[in-house]
Amino acid sequence: MATIFDKAIEVVKNSKKFIIITHINPEGDALGSLFGTALALKTMGKEVVVYTEVPIPNPFEFLPGVDLVVHSFDGVTDIDATIAVDCGQLSRLGDDFVNFKEPGVIINMDHHPTNSNFGDINIVVPEASAAGEIVYDFLVEAGIAVDKDIATNLYIAIHTDTGGFKYSSSTAAAFRKAGELVTLGADPWDISMRVYENYPVEKFRLLGQILNTIDLSSNDKVATVKVSLEMLKSVGDDGGKDLSDGAVNYARSIRGVEVGLLLRECEDGSYKISMRSKSEVDVACVAEHFGGGGHINAAGARVEGIFEDVKARVLGELAKQLN
């Protein structure tokens, strides 16, 4: 019986050298899927170039496969295929890859409903809890053995993207596959300690400042928080890519609030917006309006402009969804 993986399996089996890549500023699902895929291909004797635009965020530096990462395509040649995981748009793979001339056959493996189907082969499964779940299904379908290191990565992908199985994406399939990955060697306790209880004190100092900016709007249905460059510099963070991560969830967790909105100031003067919603408020639709994407309950984009203007524009689009 034909499956959505057949064409990709054929390419993988008949190719020798791969680029494995994910979106810029990767989080747990992106990195777990990235390394899980790369290690699986290496067990097949394939050559892999594992690329991230930026260094691996602190909580995930322990992941098996992190030593394979490169941050440049200098000298990279003879690529047969590229596997992009957990990325909805080609541009989100970074300028270096977009400008790379010979990526081979591009296999796009993702679960974002806003995916643009930018690959030569597109395996987009919006009902999957995480890209890591799709990678696991792919490996099973291809008959590729999943060892402890691969299982650890794919478990982290599923666990983090379901919010520790708290989000609406926590399907029966997600629980079942996570259980299978534990059977294959993933250690839930060790992983949870490393990922969720291993933050630098600066993260909490920054969080205190962020929470002081809480502003309620739309009849107290939206809680907005701000992360400025000044705040980041005050705790010694020169980018904020790690330390402000997850702060938007505190805004959403306020009683009566339907949407948490975080606006983080970037060095180029733009703002990175992160949105998390409850129930059926579609923040992916709002993110798409600003050139971003994501899921119904979790999405983001980058918006040009001064803070008050950006905030007003985003709140205006959110109000449409709330109404």
C-alpha positions in Angstrom: 0.0 0.0 0.0 1.4 3.4 -1.0 2.1 5.9 1.8 3.0 9.6 2.0 6.6 8.5 2.7 7.3 6.4 -0.4 9.0 9.0 -2.5 11.1 10.3 0.3 12.1 6.7 1.3 13.2 6.1 -2.3 15.3 9.3 -2.4 16.9 8.5 1.0 17.8 5.0 0.0 19.3 6.1 -3.4 21.2 9.1 -2.2 24.6 9.4 -0.5 25.1 12.9 0.8 22.4 15.0 2.6 21.9 18.4 4.2 19.7 18.1 7.3 18.3 21.5 8.3 15.5 23.2 10.3 14.2 26.7 10.9 16.2 29.6 12.2 16.2 30.0 16.0 15.3 26.3 16.6 13.5 24.9 19.7 13.0 21.4 21.0 11.0 19.9 18.2 13.2 21.5 15.5 16.4 20.2 17.1 15.1 16.8 18.2 13.8 16.2 14.6 17.1 17.6 13.1 19.4 15.3 15.1 17.0 12.3 15.1 17.0 12.5 11.3 20.7 13.0 11.0 21.6 10.1 13.3 19.2 7.8 11.6 20.8 8.5 8.2 24.3 8.0 9.6 23.2 4.5 10.8 22.5 3.8 7.1 26.0 4.9 6.2 24.9 8.2 4.7 27.0 11.4 4.8 25.2 14.3 6.5 25.8 18.0 6.8 23.7 19.2 9.8 23.2 22.9 9.6 21.8 25.5 12.0 22.2 29.2 11.5 22.9 29.9 15.1 24.5 28.0 18.0 22.4 25.4 19.7 20.4 26.9 22.6 21.7 26.1 26.1 19.0 23.6 27.2 19.6 21.4 24.2 23.4 21.3 24.1 23.3 17.8 25.5 21.4 16.3 22.6 23.0 13.3 20.8 24.2 14.6 17.5 25.0 18.1 18.5 28.6 17.6 17.6 27.6 17.2 13.9 26.4 20.8 13.6 28.0 23.3 11.2 27.0 27.0 10.8 28.3 27.5 7.2 28.0 25.8 3.8 31.5 26.7 2.9 33.1 23.8 1.1 29.8 21.8 1.0 29.4 20.1 -2.4 27.9 17.1 -4.0 24.6 17.2 -2.1 22.1 14.6 -3.3 19.1 15.7 -1.1 18.1 18.1 1.6 15.7 17.1 4.4 14.1 20.1 6.1 12.3 19.4 9.3 9.7 21.5 11.3 9.8 24.5 8.9 6.9 26.0 7.2 8.5 28.3 4.7 11.7 28.2 2.6 12.8 31.6 3.9 12.7 30.3 7.5 15.6 28.0 6.7 17.9 31.0 6.6 19.6 33.1 3.9 22.6 30.8 3.7 20.5 27.9 2.6 18.2 29.9 0.4 21.3 31.1 -1.5 22.9 27.6 -1.6 22.9 26.7 -5.3 22.7 22.9 -5.3 20.6 21.5 -2.4 19.5 18.4 -4.4 16.0 17.0 -3.9 14.3 19.0 -1.1 12.2 16.8 1.3 10.0 19.1 3.4 8.9 17.2 6.6 6.6 19.3 8.8 3.4 19.6 10.8 2.5 23.3 10.5 -0.8 23.8 8.7 0.6 27.1 7.3 3.4 25.2 5.5 3.9 26.5 1.9 4.9 23.1 0.4 8.3 24.5 -0.7 9.9 21.1 -1.2 10.2 18.8 -4.2 8.6 16.2 -1.9 6.3 17.5 0.8 5.3 15.4 3.8 3.1 17.8 5.8 0.9 16.3 8.5 -0.9 19.1 10.4 -2.5 16.6 12.8 0.9 15.4 14.0 1.8 16.7 17.5 5.4 17.5 16.4 7.7 17.2 13.4 9.5 14.6 15.5 6.4 12.4 15.4 6.5 12.5 11.5 10.2 11.7 11.5 9.5 8.7 13.8 6.8 7.5 11.4 9.1 8.0 8.5 11.9 5.9 10.1 9.4 3.1 11.0 8.0 3.1 7.5 11.5 3.0 6.0 12.6 0.2 8.2 15.4 2.3 9.8 16.3 1.1 13.3 15.7 3.7 16.1 18.5 3.4 18.8 18.7 5.2 22.1 20.2 8.4 20.8 17.6 8.7 18.0 14.8 7.9 20.5 16.0 10.6 22.9 15.9 13.3 20.2 12.5 12.3 18.9 11.0 12.0 22.4 12.3 15.6 23.2 10.7 16.8 19.9 7.3 15.4 20.9 7.5 16.3 24.6 8.5 19.9 24.1 6.0 20.6 21.3 3.1 19.3 23.3 4.2 21.4 26.2 4.9 18.3 28.3 1.6 16.8 27.0 -0.4 19.8 28.2 -1.3 21.3 24.8 -4.3 20.4 22.6 -1.8 18.6 20.3 -1.4 15.9 22.9 -3.2 13.2 20.9 -3.4 9.5 21.6 -0.9 8.9 18.8 1.6 11.4 20.5 1.4 9.5 23.8 1.7 6.2 22.1 4.8 7.1 20.1 6.4 8.8 23.1 5.9 5.5 25.0 7.5 3.6 22.2 10.5 6.0 22.2 10.8 5.4 26.0 10.9 1.7 25.3 13.6 2.3 22.7 15.8 4.1 25.3 14.6 7.7 25.9 14.8 8.5 29.6 11.9 10.9 30.6 13.3 11.9 34.0 16.8 12.7 32.7 15.4 14.6 29.7 13.0 16.6 31.8 15.7 17.6 34.3 18.1 18.7 31.5 15.4 20.6 29.5 13.1 22.1 32.1 15.2 22.4 35.3 18.5 23.5 33.9 18.1 27.3 33.3 20.6 30.0 34.1 19.6 32.4 36.9 19.6 35.2 34.3 16.5 33.7 32.7 14.5 34.3 35.8 15.8 37.8 36.3 14.7 38.6 32.8 11.3 36.9 33.4 10.7 39.2 36.4 11.2 42.2 34.2 9.0 40.7 31.4 6.1 40.0 33.8 6.2 43.6 35.0 5.2 44.7 31.5 1.9 42.7 31.5 -0.9 44.8 29.8 -4.5 43.6 29.3 -6.6 44.5 26.4 -9.7 43.4 24.3 -11.8 43.2 27.5 -9.0 41.5 29.3 -8.9 38.7 26.7 -5.4 39.5 25.5 -2.3 39.8 27.8 0.7 41.5 26.2 4.3 41.4 27.5 7.4 43.1 26.1 11.0 42.2 25.9 13.3 45.1 25.1 16.9 45.2 24.1 17.6 47.1 27.3 16.1 44.4 29.4 18.1 41.7 27.6 21.3 43.7 28.0 20.6 44.2 31.7 20.8 40.4 32.3 23.8 39.9 30.0 21.8 38.4 27.1 23.0 39.7 23.7 20.2 38.2 21.7 17.4 36.9 23.9 16.9 33.9 21.8 17.1 31.6 24.8 16.3 33.6 27.9 12.9 35.0 26.8 11.7 31.7 25.4 8.5 30.5 27.1 7.6 33.8 28.7 4.6 34.2 26.5 3.0 31.2 28.2 2.8 33.1 31.5 0.7 35.8 29.8 -1.7 33.2 28.4 -2.0 31.5 31.8 -3.8 34.5 33.4 -7.4 33.7 34.3 -9.8 34.9 31.7 -7.1 35.6 29.1 -7.6 33.9 25.7 -4.3 35.0 24.0 -0.8 35.7 25.3 1.2 38.0 23.1 5.0 38.6 23.5 6.8 41.3 21.5 10.6 41.0 21.6 12.7 43.8 20.2 15.3 42.8 17.7 18.6 44.4 16.9 17.4 45.5 13.5 14.5 47.5 15.1 11.8 45.0 14.2 9.8 42.9 16.7 9.5 39.2 16.9 5.9 38.4 18.0 5.0 35.2 19.7 1.4 34.3 20.3 -0.2 31.5 22.4 -4.0 31.0 22.6 -6.5 29.0 24.5 -9.5 27.2 23.0 -10.1 27.9 19.3 -8.6 31.4 18.9 -6.6 31.1 15.6 -3.3 32.9 16.1 -1.8 31.2 13.0 -4.1 33.3 10.9 -2.8 36.5 12.6 0.8 35.4 12.1 0.2 34.7 8.4 -1.2 38.2 8.1 2.3 39.5 9.1 4.2 37.0 7.0 4.7 34.4 9.7 3.0 31.1 10.5 2.4 28.3 13.0 -0.5 26.5 14.6 -3.9 27.5 15.7 -2.8 27.9 19.3 0.9 28.8 18.8 2.3 31.0 16.1 4.7 33.9 15.5 6.1 36.4 13.0 8.5 39.3 12.7 7.0 42.8 12.3 8.7 46.0 11.3 7.9 49.2 13.2 8.1 51.0 16.5 6.7 49.2 19.6 3.4 50.9 20.0 2.6 50.7 16.3 3.4 47.0 16.1 1.5 46.3 19.2 -1.6 48.1 17.9 -1.5 46.4 14.6 -1.2 42.9 16.1 -3.9 43.6 18.7 -6.1 44.8 15.9 -5.8 41.5 14.0 -6.2 39.5 17.3 -9.5 41.4 18.0 -10.9 40.1 14.7 -10.2 36.6 15.8 -11.7 37.1 19.2 -14.8 38.5 17.6 
